[in-house]
Each structure stands twice: as structure tokens, then as C-alpha cells.
Amino acid sequence: MSPLLWGALGAVLIAAELVIPGIFLVWFGGAALLTGLMTALWHDWGLVNEAGFFTIAAGAAIGVAIVLSRRRNASAEGNADRINDRAGQLVGRSVTLSEPIVNGHGRVFVGDTLWSVEGPDRPAGAAMLVAGHKGMVLVLRDAAEGR
């Protein structure tokens, strides 16, 4: 086949990825473009060799796609356990007390939510750091201690 036909096949496959979403057509398109490049370098290569090279290149491209997909999914799983843990997402965040902490208990606004907090007795307006949580109660410490 002509290198132009391999290039056109690659372009069609890559363009089809936009119309038919999936993760594999773009890899087949890349393999077709690579086959077209190799065909341009070796003019009298033969259709059987071209098809064999395309098959090997497509298999290697799919293997790379699978490895990249697994690596991306593994890194996303690390954050998945905190997605519904609203209190856990606030750990490490600096907050300003809305109400004083008296006898170890108080409240603080974070965004538009009023949270119950535990920590050392401090007046309203004190800068605090979310050190952890017990259920839906935030555990605070002085912001100066966090640095």
C-alpha cells in the first residue's frame, strides 16, 4: 500500500475517535501512521510485511495504552477513599473560629457550613488549624503549632 493510504487510514481512525469515543481508535491510528512512515522509508516492502508491521505496532500501542490506563487508575484510587469524607478533606486547612471554644467545644464556619469543633479554649476570631476529625467533629489546634 502507498504511504499516503496508511497516512489517510491513520487520520481517519484518529478522527473517528472524536466521533466514536473510546480509547483504542487513536492507538490504531497511530500504528497506521507509523506503518505509513515505515512504508515511505522502505518503498518495496510488500503488503504482507506492511500488514504484519501494522499488527505488531497496533499490539504494542494497545499494550502501552493499557499500562498508562492502569497507572492512571492506580493513582486515582488513592484519593477515592476521601471523596465522600467531608471532614477528612478539611484536615490541614486553616480556619478562623466563628464562636469561642469553651471547655474544649466550639463551632467554626468553613465555607457555608457550620462545623462543631474540639480543641484548646480560644476566643472567637482565633486562627486555628484542622488537625483531624472525630466523625463530623473537627479537631483543631493553634495555627502557630502547625508551622
Disulfide bonds with the S-S distance in Angstrom:
none
